[in-house]
């Protein structure tokens, strides 16, 4: 039986495909306070601004291509039962060939109803416009988990992580909760690999192997280690 490899990914893997992480050191996203463009309050205040912000992000995703890190994760399905849990809202894992991807924070290429969160729609292009309505007559919004909202996929993600034989963390500093809590769901003595240029010193433990590199270079090293140990 193949081992379960659970992979938790963040903005660092998408950044190497040219998708900006958006949130700068000043806490602003493209010059906007995060609460203006990524919160229920911001949506209530200025729908046009929020729609435009995500339309531009969506356009960037459509123009981007999966990088070698995405592709190497897909290739590991030859040796492992791989489950991706991503904080990213793009579809680069899917386009890179991964077959099982759980999106914690939503998906940029989908829209949903403001009155019924179960009404989710695939978008054909890069825009959601004011006046685009769901079947119940409500304005469509980005299918994104905003600050202050529940993360409905965190419980399924925790259950998946608890069954991991190996955990691989790529391109996330594990600073954003609740996603950061997933690393604590793995069973004791399960090997954990963390790929991030700024991995904290305490990652150098018996259980956690730190690979202080970017996503692509780090995945080259991690892939070799994983194949050797499967």
N, C-alpha and C positions, 0 to 999 in steps of 0.2 A: 504493500500500500504506500502511495506517495505521501510525503509529509505535507502538512498545511503550512504554506508560506503566506503570512498576512503582511501586507505592505501599507504603511501609512505615509501618504505623500502630502506635501504642502507647496507653497508658492515657488520655492526654489527650483523645483523640477520644471515648472512652466516658464520660469524666467529665462531658462536656457533655450526656449523656443521663441524668445523675444516678447513674451507677454509681461508687461511691467507688473511689479507687485503692488503698485499704486500707493500703498500707504508708506509715506516717507518718514524720516526721522522726526519730523515736526508733527507727526500724527495726522497730516492732511492727505487726502486722496485727490490727486490732480488739482490741488489748490482749494478743495472743499473740505470743510469740517466733516468728519465721517458721519456724524449724526444728521447732516443735511442730505446725504445721498444714500445712506444705508441704514435707515431706521424707520419704524412706523411713523414716528413724529415728523421726520423729513418728508415722507410720502404724503402725509396729511397736509403739510404746509405748502409743498411745491411739487406736484406730480410731474410737471413738465421737466424740471431739473433732474429728477430721479430717472425718468425715462431716458432722457438724453445721455446721462452718465452711463447707464447700462447699455444703451444702444452703441455708444462708442466702444465700450468694452467688448460687446458682442462682435462688432466689426473687426476688432483686433484678433479675437479668437478665430474667426473665419479665415483671416489672412495667415494665421500661424500654422506651423506644421509640427508634428511630433518629432522630438529629438531622439538621440540614441539611447538616452536613459529610459524613455517610454518604451522603445522597441526592445531593449534588453529585458525589461520587466515582462513583456509579452513572451519573449523567448524562453524565460524561465518556466513557462507552463509546460515545456517538454519534460521538465524534471520534477516539478512541484505542482501541487494543487494551489494555485495562486489566487488570492482575493485581495484586490486593491480597495483600500478605504482612503478616499482623497478629500482634502479640505478645499480642493480647487473646483471652480465652477465651470471650467472648460471641458471639452470632450477629447483632449489629446490622448488620454489613456486608451479610450475606445478606438480612436483612429490609429493609435500605435499598435493595436492588435490584442490588447488585453480583453479577455472575455467576461470577467466578473469584476465590475466596478461599482462601488457604493459611494455616492456623493453625499457627504455630510452637510454641506452648506448650499445645496441646490445646484441647478444647472442653468447656465446662461442662455442656452439655446432653446429654453422652454419658457412659457408664460403660464400664469395661473389666475384664477378668479380671485377677486377681493372678497367675495361673500361665501365661497365654497372652496376650501383649500384642496379638495379632491378633484376639482376641475382643472386639469393640467393639459397644456397644448404644446405640441411641437411647433416651432417657428420655422417658416420657410426662408425668411430673409434675416436682416440684421436689426430691423426696427420693430418696436412696439410703439404705436402712436396713441395719442389721446383720442378717445372715441373708439378704440379697439375694444370690443366687449365680449364677455363670455356668454354662454347660452342663457344665463339668467339675467343678462342685461347689465352686468357690472364691469367696470373698467378692468382690463387685464393689467397685471403687474409682473415684474420679473419673478421667476420661480427661484428665488434666492432667500436664504435665511438671513435676515437683517439683525443688527445688534438689538438686543432686548427681546428677541423672539426665541421660542423654544427650538431645539435642534431635534426634530423627531427621529432622525436616523441614528442618534447616538446609542440608543439601546440595542438595536440590531448590530451596530458596529462593535459594541462591547461584548456581545455574545460571540461574534466571529473571532474577536481578538483573544477571548478566553480559550478558544480551541486551537490557537496557533502552536505549531511545533517550532516555528522560527518567526520572529518579528523583524521586519526591515523598515526603517524610518528614513525617508528621502526628502530632503529639501524643506524641512520644517524645524524650527527651533523649539517646538513644543511649549510655546508661551501662551497660546490661545486656548482657552477652555470653552466647552468641555472636551474638545478633541485631544488636548494634552493629557487628559486623564486616562486615555486608552492604554498608554504604556504600562499602567499599573494593573491592567486586566490580565496580563499574561501570567501563566503559571510559573511558579518558582523554578529556577534553573533552566528556563527556556532561553535559548540564545537570542540576543537582540543586537542588531547592527544599526548604527545611526550614521547616516551620511549627511554631513552639514559642515560648511567651512568653519563655523564657530561653535563646534561641539564643546560643551562644558567639560572641565577636567574630570568631574565625577563620573563621566561616561566610561572612563577607563577602568571598569570593574570586571570581575570574572564573567558576569552575565552580559554586560554591555560592551560591545566592540565599537569604538569610535573611528570613523573614517572622515578625517577633516579635509574633505574635498568638495567640489561642486558636484551636482547631480550626475553629469555624464562621466566624469573621471572617477567619481566614487562608485558608480554602478559597475564600472569595469572591474574594479577591485572586489566589490561585493559579489558580483556574479561568479568570479573564479572561486571565492571562498564557499559560496553556497553550493555550486556544482560539486566541489570536492567533498563536501560533507553530506550530500543527499543520499 
